[in-house]
Amino acid sequence: MSENKEYVSRSDELGNIHISEEVLAAIAAAAALEVEGVSGLAANLGSDIAELLGKKNLAKGVRVKMEEDKVEVELSVLMAYGYTIPEMGKSIQEGVKNAIESMTGLEVACVNVNVGGITLQPKE
């Protein structure tokens, strides 16, 4: 496997399973974007630096970290105007947690949501 990528490894009776942190970030991003009122992901400092260095980042605005066999996720989102931020944050947290746990079998310790901005609908 590549030296530059971080993988989450799990062992079972048939062998080992390696899941890239990029895959976990992509799952989290897709789950967050499914929540009504989320208009996009906001770039964070870490992804901006990675883009400047020429590294492709599939899920900008998402940071995944493993702590004691549990996944910690941090997202920066753009929300549409008119939605309640605390309610949207809770919906994003639940959606991301459920998606990662159901698709990978890993336990999610926390999902931190940062609102990076509000988007306005264009006037018709």
PyRosetta script that sets phi, psi and omega in degrees:
from pyrosetta import init, pose_from_sequence

init()
pose = pose_from_sequence("MSENKEYVSRSDELGNIHISEEVLAAIAAAAALEVEGVSGLAANLGSDIAELLGKKNLAKGVRVKMEEDKVEVELSVLMAYGYTIPEMGKSIQEGVKNAIESMTGLEVACVNVNVGGITLQPKE")
pose.set_psi(1, 158.2)
pose.set_omega(1, -176.9)
pose.set_phi(2, -65.1)
pose.set_psi(2, 143.7)
pose.set_omega(2, 179.8)
pose.set_phi(3, -75.0)
pose.set_psi(3, -25.8)
pose.set_omega(3, -173.0)
pose.set_phi(4, -82.3)
pose.set_psi(4, -15.0)
pose.set_omega(4, -175.1)
pose.set_phi(5, -101.5)
pose.set_psi(5, 148.1)
pose.set_omega(5, 175.8)
pose.set_phi(6, -97.1)
pose.set_psi(6, 135.4)
pose.set_omega(6, -179.7)
pose.set_phi(7, -124.5)
pose.set_psi(7, 147.6)
pose.set_omega(7, 171.8)
pose.set_phi(8, -100.6)
pose.set_psi(8, 125.5)
pose.set_omega(8, -176.9)
pose.set_phi(9, -113.2)
pose.set_psi(9, 139.7)
pose.set_omega(9, 176.6)
pose.set_phi(10, -134.3)
pose.set_psi(10, 142.6)
pose.set_omega(10, 177.4)
pose.set_phi(11, -109.1)
pose.set_psi(11, 142.0)
pose.set_omega(11, 171.9)
pose.set_phi(12, -137.5)
pose.set_psi(12, -172.7)
pose.set_omega(12, -174.2)
pose.set_phi(13, -66.7)
pose.set_psi(13, -21.4)
pose.set_omega(13, -178.6)
pose.set_phi(14, -96.8)
pose.set_psi(14, -12.9)
pose.set_omega(14, -178.9)
pose.set_phi(15, 150.0)
pose.set_psi(15, -155.1)
pose.set_omega(15, -177.4)
pose.set_phi(16, -107.5)
pose.set_psi(16, 148.7)
pose.set_omega(16, 175.4)
pose.set_phi(17, -121.8)
pose.set_psi(17, 127.8)
pose.set_omega(17, 178.9)
pose.set_phi(18, -116.1)
pose.set_psi(18, 124.0)
pose.set_omega(18, 179.1)
pose.set_phi(19, -117.3)
pose.set_psi(19, 122.8)
pose.set_omega(19, 179.6)
pose.set_phi(20, -68.9)
pose.set_psi(20, 144.9)
pose.set_omega(20, 175.3)
pose.set_phi(21, -64.1)
pose.set_psi(21, -26.4)
pose.set_omega(21, 175.8)
pose.set_phi(22, -64.8)
pose.set_psi(22, -35.7)
pose.set_omega(22, 177.7)
pose.set_phi(23, -66.8)
pose.set_psi(23, -43.6)
pose.set_omega(23, 177.1)
pose.set_phi(24, -61.0)
pose.set_psi(24, -39.9)
pose.set_omega(24, 178.3)
pose.set_phi(25, -65.3)
pose.set_psi(25, -39.6)
pose.set_omega(25, 179.2)
pose.set_phi(26, -66.3)
pose.set_psi(26, -39.6)
pose.set_omega(26, 177.0)
pose.set_phi(27, -62.7)
pose.set_psi(27, -44.9)
pose.set_omega(27, 179.9)
pose.set_phi(28, -62.6)
pose.set_psi(28, -42.6)
pose.set_omega(28, -179.8)
pose.set_phi(29, -63.5)
pose.set_psi(29, -45.0)
pose.set_omega(29, -179.7)
pose.set_phi(30, -62.9)
pose.set_psi(30, -42.0)
pose.set_omega(30, 179.5)
pose.set_phi(31, -65.3)
pose.set_psi(31, -40.4)
pose.set_omega(31, 179.9)
pose.set_phi(32, -66.3)
pose.set_psi(32, -39.8)
pose.set_omega(32, -178.5)
pose.set_phi(33, -70.0)
pose.set_psi(33, -17.8)
pose.set_omega(33, 177.6)
pose.set_phi(34, -76.9)
pose.set_psi(34, -17.1)
pose.set_omega(34, -178.7)
pose.set_phi(35, -74.3)
pose.set_psi(35, 129.5)
pose.set_omega(35, 179.8)
pose.set_phi(36, -63.6)
pose.set_psi(36, 130.5)
pose.set_omega(36, -179.4)
pose.set_phi(37, 104.2)
pose.set_psi(37, -14.7)
pose.set_omega(37, 175.7)
pose.set_phi(38, -87.3)
pose.set_psi(38, 119.1)
pose.set_omega(38, -177.2)
pose.set_phi(39, -97.4)
pose.set_psi(39, -11.4)
pose.set_omega(39, 178.1)
pose.set_phi(40, 169.7)
pose.set_psi(40, -179.2)
pose.set_omega(40, 176.3)
pose.set_phi(41, -104.5)
pose.set_psi(41, 139.0)
pose.set_omega(41, 179.1)
pose.set_phi(42, -93.2)
pose.set_psi(42, 136.8)
pose.set_omega(42, 177.5)
pose.set_phi(43, -67.8)
pose.set_psi(43, 139.7)
pose.set_omega(43, 174.8)
pose.set_phi(44, -109.8)
pose.set_psi(44, 173.6)
pose.set_omega(44, -175.6)
pose.set_phi(45, -58.5)
pose.set_psi(45, -41.3)
pose.set_omega(45, -178.6)
pose.set_phi(46, -61.9)
pose.set_psi(46, -42.1)
pose.set_omega(46, -178.7)
pose.set_phi(47, -74.9)
pose.set_psi(47, -31.6)
pose.set_omega(47, 177.1)
pose.set_phi(48, -63.4)
pose.set_psi(48, -42.1)
pose.set_omega(48, 178.6)
pose.set_phi(49, -65.1)
pose.set_psi(49, -41.9)
pose.set_omega(49, -179.9)
pose.set_phi(50, -62.1)
pose.set_psi(50, -39.0)
pose.set_omega(50, 178.7)
pose.set_phi(51, -67.6)
pose.set_psi(51, -37.8)
pose.set_omega(51, 178.3)
pose.set_phi(52, -64.9)
pose.set_psi(52, -32.2)
pose.set_omega(52, 179.8)
pose.set_phi(53, -84.0)
pose.set_psi(53, 0.6)
pose.set_omega(53, 176.8)
pose.set_phi(54, 88.2)
pose.set_psi(54, 10.9)
pose.set_omega(54, 178.6)
pose.set_phi(55, -89.7)
pose.set_psi(55, 131.7)
pose.set_omega(55, 179.6)
pose.set_phi(56, -79.0)
pose.set_psi(56, 131.1)
pose.set_omega(56, -179.9)
pose.set_phi(57, -118.9)
pose.set_psi(57, 113.3)
pose.set_omega(57, -175.9)
pose.set_phi(58, -72.4)
pose.set_psi(58, -28.5)
pose.set_omega(58, -176.2)
pose.set_phi(59, -130.3)
pose.set_psi(59, 74.1)
pose.set_omega(59, 179.2)
pose.set_phi(60, -64.1)
pose.set_psi(60, 145.5)
pose.set_omega(60, -179.0)
pose.set_phi(61, 86.8)
pose.set_psi(61, 3.0)
pose.set_omega(61, 179.6)
pose.set_phi(62, -123.3)
pose.set_psi(62, 129.9)
pose.set_omega(62, 176.7)
pose.set_phi(63, -123.8)
pose.set_psi(63, 127.9)
pose.set_omega(63, -179.1)
pose.set_phi(64, -118.4)
pose.set_psi(64, 137.7)
pose.set_omega(64, 180.0)
pose.set_phi(65, -143.7)
pose.set_psi(65, 143.3)
pose.set_omega(65, 176.9)
pose.set_phi(66, -99.8)
pose.set_psi(66, 129.9)
pose.set_omega(66, 175.8)
pose.set_phi(67, -133.2)
pose.set_psi(67, 114.4)
pose.set_omega(67, 176.7)
pose.set_phi(68, 51.5)
pose.set_psi(68, 53.0)
pose.set_omega(68, 177.6)
pose.set_phi(69, 63.6)
pose.set_psi(69, 20.6)
pose.set_omega(69, 176.0)
pose.set_phi(70, -127.5)
pose.set_psi(70, 148.4)
pose.set_omega(70, -178.3)
pose.set_phi(71, -92.3)
pose.set_psi(71, 133.0)
pose.set_omega(71, 172.6)
pose.set_phi(72, -115.1)
pose.set_psi(72, 128.3)
pose.set_omega(72, -176.8)
pose.set_phi(73, -120.1)
pose.set_psi(73, 137.3)
pose.set_omega(73, 173.7)
pose.set_phi(74, -128.0)
pose.set_psi(74, 124.7)
pose.set_omega(74, -178.3)
pose.set_phi(75, -120.3)
pose.set_psi(75, 145.8)
pose.set_omega(75, 170.4)
pose.set_phi(76, -117.9)
pose.set_psi(76, 119.1)
pose.set_omega(76, -174.5)
pose.set_phi(77, -120.7)
pose.set_psi(77, 158.5)
pose.set_omega(77, 170.0)
pose.set_phi(78, -106.3)
pose.set_psi(78, 130.1)
pose.set_omega(78, -177.7)
pose.set_phi(79, -111.9)
pose.set_psi(79, 148.0)
pose.set_omega(79, 176.9)
pose.set_phi(80, -74.9)
pose.set_psi(80, 145.6)
pose.set_omega(80, 179.2)
pose.set_phi(81, -63.1)
pose.set_psi(81, 139.6)
pose.set_omega(81, 175.2)
pose.set_phi(82, 104.6)
pose.set_psi(82, -6.3)
pose.set_omega(82, 178.9)
pose.set_phi(83, -99.7)
pose.set_psi(83, 151.1)
pose.set_omega(83, 179.7)
pose.set_phi(84, -82.7)
pose.set_psi(84, 121.5)
pose.set_omega(84, -173.6)
pose.set_phi(85, -61.4)
pose.set_psi(85, -46.9)
pose.set_omega(85, 179.6)
pose.set_phi(86, -61.4)
pose.set_psi(86, -39.7)
pose.set_omega(86, 178.6)
pose.set_phi(87, -66.3)
pose.set_psi(87, -41.7)
pose.set_omega(87, 178.9)
pose.set_phi(88, -65.0)
pose.set_psi(88, -41.9)
pose.set_omega(88, 179.4)
pose.set_phi(89, -59.6)
pose.set_psi(89, -43.5)
pose.set_omega(89, 179.0)
pose.set_phi(90, -64.8)
pose.set_psi(90, -41.1)
pose.set_omega(90, 178.6)
pose.set_phi(91, -63.2)
pose.set_psi(91, -41.1)
pose.set_omega(91, 178.5)
pose.set_phi(92, -64.3)
pose.set_psi(92, -45.6)
pose.set_omega(92, 179.9)
pose.set_phi(93, -58.3)
pose.set_psi(93, -47.6)
pose.set_omega(93, -179.4)
pose.set_phi(94, -64.6)
pose.set_psi(94, -43.7)
pose.set_omega(94, -179.1)
pose.set_phi(95, -63.4)
pose.set_psi(95, -44.3)
pose.set_omega(95, -179.5)
pose.set_phi(96, -67.1)
pose.set_psi(96, -44.4)
pose.set_omega(96, 179.8)
pose.set_phi(97, -60.2)
pose.set_psi(97, -48.5)
pose.set_omega(97, -179.3)
pose.set_phi(98, -63.3)
pose.set_psi(98, -41.3)
pose.set_omega(98, -178.7)
pose.set_phi(99, -64.2)
pose.set_psi(99, -47.4)
pose.set_omega(99, -178.5)
pose.set_phi(100, -66.3)
pose.set_psi(100, -44.5)
pose.set_omega(100, -178.1)
pose.set_phi(101, -66.8)
pose.set_psi(101, -38.7)
pose.set_omega(101, -178.4)
pose.set_phi(102, -75.2)
pose.set_psi(102, -33.7)
pose.set_omega(102, -176.9)
pose.set_phi(103, -84.2)
pose.set_psi(103, -29.4)
pose.set_omega(103, -174.2)
pose.set_phi(104, -115.5)
pose.set_psi(104, -20.8)
pose.set_omega(104, -175.4)
pose.set_phi(105, 79.6)
pose.set_psi(105, 3.2)
pose.set_omega(105, 178.3)
pose.set_phi(106, -84.6)
pose.set_psi(106, 151.6)
pose.set_omega(106, 178.2)
pose.set_phi(107, -89.6)
pose.set_psi(107, 135.4)
pose.set_omega(107, 179.2)
pose.set_phi(108, -98.7)
pose.set_psi(108, 121.0)
pose.set_omega(108, -179.7)
pose.set_phi(109, -79.4)
pose.set_psi(109, -44.5)
pose.set_omega(109, -178.7)
pose.set_phi(110, -157.6)
pose.set_psi(110, 153.4)
pose.set_omega(110, 173.5)
pose.set_phi(111, -129.5)
pose.set_psi(111, 108.4)
pose.set_omega(111, 179.2)
pose.set_phi(112, -96.5)
pose.set_psi(112, 128.5)
pose.set_omega(112, -178.2)
pose.set_phi(113, -113.3)
pose.set_psi(113, 124.7)
pose.set_omega(113, 174.9)
pose.set_phi(114, -111.2)
pose.set_psi(114, 131.0)
pose.set_omega(114, 176.4)
pose.set_phi(115, -91.6)
pose.set_psi(115, 110.6)
pose.set_omega(115, -176.9)
pose.set_phi(116, -86.6)
pose.set_psi(116, -11.8)
pose.set_omega(116, 179.2)
pose.set_phi(117, 171.8)
pose.set_psi(117, 170.0)
pose.set_omega(117, 178.6)
pose.set_phi(118, -118.6)
pose.set_psi(118, 133.6)
pose.set_omega(118, 177.7)
pose.set_phi(119, -104.1)
pose.set_psi(119, 142.0)
pose.set_omega(119, 179.3)
pose.set_phi(120, -106.8)
pose.set_psi(120, 142.9)
pose.set_omega(120, 177.2)
pose.set_phi(121, -76.4)
pose.set_psi(121, 138.9)
pose.set_omega(121, 177.7)
pose.set_phi(122, -65.4)
pose.set_psi(122, 148.0)
pose.set_omega(122, 179.3)
pose.set_phi(123, -70.3)
pose.set_psi(123, 140.5)
pose.set_omega(123, -178.9)
pose.set_phi(124, -94.1)
pose.dump_pdb("model.pdb")
